[in-house]
Amino acid sequence: MQHLLRGGLKPSGGKVGHAGKPFLRRQHRNKTFDERERVFFDQMHSEWWNDQGKGNTSWCDVLHKVAGANTYSLHDYNKHRFNFICKNYEFLFFEQMKNEGQAGTEKKKKKKKNDITINVLDVGCGGGILCEYMRRNFSYFLLKSDIIGRGARRTVHINIEGIDVSSQLIEVARRRQQEGEVPLYMCNTARDMNPQSSHPEKEPNWENRETKSASWNNLDVHINQRYYNCDITELTKWNEREGKKYNIVVSSEVIEHVPNGKKEEFVRCISQLCSPEALVVFTTLDKNLLSYFYSVVLAEYVTGMVKKGTHSYDQFIGSDELSELCALFDLQNVSTEHAVYVPFVRDYFPTRWLKLLYLSAFVYRGGAAVSTC
């Protein structure tokens, strides 16, 4: 990632040399985020890991939870969105194996190759809520599925990377990762792309750290997790030089905060980071009267639980519109489901009628088909 730093990524809060205002405006146009959104989420850094909530069971709080405005509702969302990611990744994995088997290509090579590498990217990871959940549960998913196969000893390398434009939230995620325990089957490495917050003079290079791993049933699992403070456009530029691609890209509760004029660039950057046949998952608010009523009218104006202006209905994007946008960049929709949050049991459930939140899975059809293992 040193190349990315040399390539123009500036430390958060740092000055941009002797650049004039036109240069600053040009730099801002190249980003996919709204500066007001970044500042807003910076201010939420102390609440990000409040996964227990305030214990308020009033109807105002219930409506607030259903609208997904509390940070701890994101914690409750982990299981549902992780299961959605896993079942779609498993489906695409075996669909690809079937296609390769019918074509008779690389079949023997697949049987002989015992190393599997899965690169995962969480775009807009915030304080690392979903990244940490994936780190703790990805091994279990691999063990219960048939992706890793049976018999011969296999080595699995899972690289989970989270990026966010909020330096405060990345610092929260990095600090929590350093202080937290590393569960079984996991290894943990962290390095912030922001030199001001990573303290490189006090912290050894992650590449030289001792790797923690575990073995189970002829399976060696190595999981690396890293957080970077950058916009997706900056990661894409680095990717063009380094050639790194991702097998799974997740953008959860993010695209509704991306300005409409930058959504196309946002999705384009995601597609450029995908390996062939990669899985891309978006979760967001639907765009209809119901989502407007819950997320804007009730949450912001009636209950006052959210600051006015937090959500911009104009920036919401419906599932059909998202599919059309993704299709422009070779992202084909394979699955979409709506979900509803039940605050009394703190869990999300699929629904066909209450179209408030939805999860959409896409497969990247650009480039030549290459096996993930």
C-alpha positions as CSV (number, residue, x, y, z in Angstrom):
1,M,0.0,0.0,0.0
2,Q,3.0,2.3,0.1
3,H,2.4,2.8,-3.7
4,L,-1.0,4.2,-2.8
5,L,0.5,6.7,-0.4
6,R,3.0,7.8,-3.0
7,G,0.2,7.9,-5.5
8,G,-1.5,10.8,-3.9
9,L,-3.4,9.7,-0.8
10,K,-3.2,12.5,1.7
11,P,-3.3,12.0,5.5
12,S,-6.7,12.9,6.9
13,G,-6.7,16.4,8.2
14,G,-3.4,17.2,6.5
15,K,-2.7,20.2,4.3
16,V,-2.3,19.8,0.5
17,G,1.0,21.5,0.0
18,H,0.7,24.8,-1.7
19,A,-2.3,23.8,-3.8
20,G,-4.8,26.5,-4.7
21,K,-8.6,26.4,-4.5
22,P,-9.1,25.2,-8.2
23,F,-6.9,22.2,-7.4
24,L,-9.0,21.5,-4.3
25,R,-12.2,21.7,-6.2
26,R,-10.9,19.4,-8.8
27,Q,-9.8,16.9,-6.2
28,H,-13.2,17.0,-4.6
29,R,-14.9,16.3,-7.9
30,N,-12.9,13.1,-8.2
31,K,-14.3,11.7,-5.0
32,T,-17.5,9.7,-4.7
33,F,-18.6,11.1,-1.4
34,D,-20.3,14.2,0.0
35,E,-18.1,16.1,2.4
36,R,-21.1,16.8,4.6
37,E,-21.7,13.0,4.9
38,R,-18.1,12.4,5.9
39,V,-18.3,15.0,8.6
40,F,-21.6,13.7,9.9
41,F,-20.2,10.1,10.3
42,D,-17.0,11.4,11.8
43,Q,-19.1,12.8,14.6
44,M,-20.7,9.3,15.2
45,H,-17.4,7.6,15.9
46,S,-18.1,7.2,19.7
47,E,-21.5,5.5,19.0
48,W,-20.3,3.0,16.4
49,W,-19.8,0.0,18.7
50,N,-22.8,0.7,20.9
51,D,-24.3,-2.7,20.0
52,Q,-26.6,-2.8,23.1
53,G,-28.5,0.4,22.5
54,K,-30.0,2.7,25.1
55,G,-32.6,0.3,26.3
56,N,-35.4,2.6,25.2
57,T,-38.5,0.7,24.1
58,S,-40.8,3.6,23.3
59,W,-42.7,3.6,20.0
60,C,-40.5,6.4,18.8
61,D,-37.4,4.3,19.4
62,V,-39.0,1.3,17.7
63,L,-39.8,3.3,14.6
64,H,-36.2,4.6,14.7
65,K,-34.8,1.0,14.9
66,V,-37.1,-0.2,12.0
67,A,-35.7,2.6,9.9
68,G,-32.2,1.4,10.6
69,A,-31.1,4.6,12.1
70,N,-29.5,3.2,15.3
71,T,-26.0,2.0,15.0
72,Y,-26.8,-1.1,17.0
73,S,-29.4,-2.1,14.4
74,L,-26.3,-2.5,12.1
75,H,-24.9,-5.0,14.5
76,D,-28.2,-6.8,14.4
77,Y,-28.1,-6.7,10.6
78,N,-24.8,-8.7,10.5
79,K,-26.2,-12.2,10.6
80,H,-28.8,-11.5,7.9
81,R,-26.4,-9.7,5.4
82,F,-23.6,-12.2,6.1
83,N,-25.9,-15.1,5.3
84,F,-27.0,-13.3,2.1
85,I,-23.4,-12.8,1.1
86,C,-22.4,-16.4,1.8
87,K,-25.3,-18.1,0.0
88,N,-24.8,-16.0,-3.1
89,Y,-21.1,-16.6,-3.1
90,E,-21.6,-20.3,-2.7
91,F,-24.2,-20.3,-5.6
92,L,-21.8,-18.4,-7.9
93,F,-18.9,-20.7,-6.9
94,F,-20.6,-23.9,-7.9
95,E,-22.2,-22.3,-11.0
96,Q,-18.7,-21.5,-12.1
97,M,-17.5,-25.0,-11.4
98,K,-20.4,-26.5,-13.4
99,N,-19.6,-24.2,-16.3
100,E,-15.9,-25.2,-16.2
101,G,-16.8,-28.9,-15.9
102,Q,-19.0,-28.7,-19.0
103,A,-16.3,-26.9,-20.9
104,G,-13.7,-29.4,-19.7
105,T,-11.2,-26.6,-19.0
106,E,-9.0,-26.3,-15.9
107,K,-10.8,-29.2,-14.3
108,K,-7.7,-31.2,-13.5
109,K,-5.8,-28.2,-12.4
110,K,-8.5,-27.3,-9.9
111,K,-8.3,-30.8,-8.3
112,K,-4.5,-30.4,-7.9
113,K,-4.5,-26.9,-6.5
114,N,-4.7,-26.9,-2.8
115,D,-4.4,-23.2,-2.0
116,I,-7.5,-21.0,-2.0
117,T,-7.4,-17.2,-1.8
118,I,-10.5,-15.1,-1.3
119,N,-10.2,-11.3,-1.3
120,V,-13.0,-9.5,0.3
121,L,-13.6,-5.7,0.2
122,D,-16.1,-3.8,2.4
123,V,-16.6,-0.4,0.8
124,G,-17.7,2.2,3.4
125,C,-16.9,-0.1,6.3
126,G,-17.4,2.5,9.0
127,G,-16.1,1.3,12.3
128,G,-15.7,-2.2,11.0
129,I,-19.0,-3.8,12.2
130,L,-19.4,-6.1,9.2
131,C,-15.7,-6.6,8.6
132,E,-15.3,-8.0,12.2
133,Y,-18.3,-10.2,11.9
134,M,-17.0,-11.6,8.6
135,R,-13.6,-12.2,10.2
136,R,-15.2,-14.2,13.0
137,N,-17.5,-16.3,10.9
138,F,-16.0,-16.8,7.5
139,S,-14.2,-19.9,8.6
140,Y,-17.4,-21.4,9.8
141,F,-19.1,-20.7,6.4
142,L,-16.2,-22.5,4.6
143,L,-16.4,-25.5,6.9
144,K,-20.1,-26.0,6.6
145,S,-20.1,-25.5,2.8
146,D,-18.5,-27.8,0.2
147,I,-16.4,-25.0,-1.3
148,I,-13.1,-26.2,0.3
149,G,-13.8,-29.8,-0.8
150,R,-12.9,-32.9,1.1
151,G,-9.8,-35.2,1.4
152,A,-6.5,-33.5,0.5
153,R,-5.1,-30.8,2.8
154,R,-6.2,-27.3,1.8
155,T,-4.8,-23.9,2.7
156,V,-7.3,-21.0,2.6
157,H,-6.1,-17.4,2.7
158,I,-8.9,-14.9,3.3
159,N,-8.0,-11.2,3.0
160,I,-10.7,-8.9,4.4
161,E,-10.2,-5.2,3.7
162,G,-12.4,-2.3,4.8
163,I,-12.2,1.2,3.4
164,D,-14.0,4.4,4.5
165,V,-13.6,8.1,3.9
166,S,-14.1,8.8,7.6
167,S,-10.7,8.9,9.3
168,Q,-12.4,8.8,12.7
169,L,-14.3,5.6,12.0
170,I,-11.3,3.9,10.5
171,E,-9.4,4.8,13.7
172,V,-12.2,3.2,15.7
173,A,-12.0,0.0,13.6
174,R,-8.3,-0.1,13.8
175,R,-8.1,0.5,17.5
176,R,-10.8,-2.1,18.2
177,Q,-8.9,-4.6,16.1
178,Q,-5.7,-4.0,18.0
179,E,-7.4,-4.3,21.4
180,G,-9.8,-7.2,20.6
181,E,-9.1,-10.9,20.9
182,V,-8.3,-13.0,17.7
183,P,-10.8,-15.9,17.7
184,L,-9.9,-19.5,16.7
185,Y,-9.1,-20.1,13.0
186,M,-8.2,-16.4,12.5
187,C,-5.0,-14.4,12.0
188,N,-5.2,-10.7,12.3
189,T,-3.1,-8.0,10.8
190,A,-3.9,-4.3,10.7
191,R,-2.4,-1.3,9.1
192,D,-4.0,2.1,8.4
193,M,-3.2,3.8,5.2
194,N,-3.3,7.1,7.1
195,P,0.3,7.7,8.4
196,Q,-1.0,10.2,11.0
197,S,-3.2,7.7,12.8
198,S,-1.2,4.5,12.2
199,H,2.0,5.6,14.0
200,P,4.3,3.6,11.8
201,E,7.3,4.5,13.9
202,K,5.8,2.7,16.9
203,E,4.1,-0.1,15.0
204,P,5.9,-2.9,13.1
205,N,5.1,-3.4,9.5
206,W,2.2,-5.8,9.2
207,E,4.1,-7.9,6.6
208,N,6.6,-8.8,9.3
209,R,4.1,-9.7,12.0
210,E,3.7,-13.2,13.4
211,T,0.8,-14.9,11.6
212,K,-1.8,-16.7,13.7
213,S,-3.5,-19.6,12.1
214,A,-5.2,-22.8,12.9
215,S,-5.9,-26.2,11.3
216,W,-9.0,-28.3,11.3
217,N,-9.9,-31.4,9.4
218,N,-7.1,-31.0,6.8
219,L,-7.9,-27.3,6.5
220,D,-5.4,-24.5,7.3
221,V,-7.2,-21.1,7.5
222,H,-5.4,-17.7,7.5
223,I,-7.5,-14.6,7.8
224,N,-5.9,-11.2,7.4
225,Q,-7.9,-8.0,8.1
226,R,-6.9,-4.5,7.2
227,Y,-8.5,-1.0,7.3
228,Y,-7.7,1.9,5.0
229,N,-8.8,5.5,5.1
230,C,-9.5,6.3,1.5
231,D,-12.2,6.8,-1.1
232,I,-12.9,4.0,-3.5
233,T,-11.5,6.1,-6.4
234,E,-8.1,6.1,-4.7
235,L,-8.2,2.4,-4.1
236,T,-9.1,1.9,-7.8
237,K,-6.1,4.0,-8.9
238,W,-3.8,1.9,-6.8
239,N,-5.4,-1.3,-8.1
240,E,-4.7,-0.3,-11.7
241,R,-1.0,-0.2,-10.8
242,E,-0.9,-3.3,-8.5
243,G,-3.5,-5.4,-10.3
244,K,-5.2,-6.6,-7.1
245,K,-8.8,-7.8,-7.6
246,Y,-11.5,-8.9,-5.2
247,N,-13.7,-12.0,-5.2
248,I,-16.3,-10.4,-2.9
249,V,-17.2,-6.7,-2.8
250,V,-19.7,-5.4,-0.3
251,S,-21.2,-2.0,0.0
252,S,-23.7,-2.1,2.9
253,E,-25.9,1.0,3.7
254,V,-23.6,3.2,1.7
255,I,-24.9,4.0,-1.7
256,E,-27.9,6.0,-0.4
257,H,-25.3,8.5,1.0
258,V,-23.5,8.8,-2.4
259,P,-24.6,11.9,-4.3
260,N,-26.7,11.0,-7.4
261,G,-24.1,12.6,-9.7
262,K,-21.4,10.3,-8.3
263,K,-23.3,7.0,-8.1
264,E,-22.2,6.0,-11.6
265,E,-18.6,6.6,-10.8
266,F,-19.0,4.7,-7.5
267,V,-20.3,1.6,-9.2
268,R,-17.8,1.9,-12.0
269,C,-15.0,1.9,-9.4
270,I,-16.5,-1.2,-7.7
271,S,-16.6,-3.1,-11.1
272,Q,-12.9,-2.2,-11.8
273,L,-12.0,-3.8,-8.5
274,C,-13.7,-7.1,-9.3
275,S,-12.1,-10.3,-10.4
276,P,-14.0,-12.2,-13.1
277,E,-17.2,-13.8,-11.7
278,A,-16.8,-11.8,-8.5
279,L,-19.8,-11.3,-6.2
280,V,-20.9,-7.7,-5.5
281,V,-23.5,-7.1,-2.8
282,F,-25.4,-3.9,-2.0
283,T,-27.7,-3.3,0.9
284,T,-29.6,-0.1,1.1
285,L,-33.0,1.6,1.6
286,D,-35.5,1.2,-1.2
287,K,-36.9,4.2,-2.9
288,N,-40.7,4.4,-2.3
289,L,-43.3,6.1,-0.1
290,L,-42.8,3.6,2.7
291,S,-39.0,4.2,3.0
292,Y,-39.6,7.9,2.8
293,F,-42.2,7.8,5.5
294,Y,-40.0,5.7,7.9
295,S,-36.6,7.1,7.2
296,V,-37.4,10.8,6.7
297,V,-40.8,11.7,7.9
298,L,-40.9,9.6,11.1
299,A,-37.2,9.4,12.0
300,E,-36.3,13.0,11.2
301,Y,-39.5,15.2,11.5
302,V,-42.0,13.3,13.7
303,T,-39.8,11.7,16.3
304,G,-36.7,13.9,15.9
305,M,-34.5,10.9,16.6
306,V,-32.4,11.7,13.6
307,K,-31.0,15.1,12.7
308,K,-33.0,16.7,9.9
309,G,-31.2,16.3,6.6
310,T,-29.5,13.1,7.6
311,H,-31.3,11.2,4.8
312,S,-31.9,12.7,1.4
313,Y,-34.7,10.8,-0.3
314,D,-33.5,12.0,-3.7
315,Q,-30.3,10.0,-3.1
316,F,-32.2,6.8,-2.4
317,I,-32.1,4.2,-5.2
318,G,-34.6,1.5,-5.9
319,S,-33.7,-2.1,-6.7
320,D,-34.6,-1.8,-10.4
321,E,-32.7,1.4,-10.8
322,L,-29.6,-0.1,-9.0
323,S,-29.8,-3.1,-11.3
324,E,-29.9,-0.9,-14.4
325,L,-26.9,1.2,-13.1
326,C,-24.9,-1.9,-12.4
327,A,-25.6,-3.4,-15.8
328,L,-23.7,-0.5,-17.4
329,F,-20.6,-2.0,-15.8
330,D,-21.0,-5.7,-16.5
331,L,-22.6,-6.4,-13.1
332,Q,-25.5,-8.8,-13.6
333,N,-28.2,-9.1,-10.9
334,V,-28.6,-12.6,-9.5
335,S,-30.6,-12.1,-6.4
336,T,-32.6,-9.4,-4.6
337,E,-34.5,-9.7,-1.4
338,H,-36.2,-7.3,1.0
339,A,-35.8,-7.4,4.7
340,V,-37.6,-6.0,7.8
341,Y,-36.2,-5.4,11.2
342,V,-38.1,-6.7,14.2
343,P,-36.6,-4.7,17.1
344,F,-38.3,-6.8,19.8
345,V,-36.1,-9.8,18.9
346,R,-33.3,-7.7,17.4
347,D,-33.2,-9.5,14.1
348,Y,-33.9,-9.1,10.4
349,F,-36.3,-11.2,8.4
350,P,-37.0,-11.5,4.7
351,T,-40.2,-10.1,3.5
352,R,-42.1,-9.8,0.2
353,W,-44.5,-7.0,1.2
354,L,-42.6,-4.5,3.4
355,K,-40.2,-3.0,0.9
356,L,-38.2,-0.8,3.2
357,L,-34.7,-2.3,3.1
358,Y,-33.2,-4.6,0.4
359,L,-30.1,-6.7,-0.4
360,S,-29.0,-7.2,-4.0
361,A,-26.3,-9.5,-5.3
362,F,-24.5,-9.1,-8.6
363,V,-21.9,-11.1,-10.5
364,Y,-19.2,-9.4,-12.5
365,R,-19.3,-10.7,-16.0
366,G,-16.4,-8.6,-17.3
367,G,-13.1,-10.2,-18.2
368,A,-12.3,-13.8,-18.8
369,A,-13.7,-16.3,-16.4
370,V,-11.1,-17.4,-13.9
371,S,-11.5,-19.8,-11.0
372,T,-11.4,-18.4,-7.5
373,C,-9.5,-21.4,-6.3
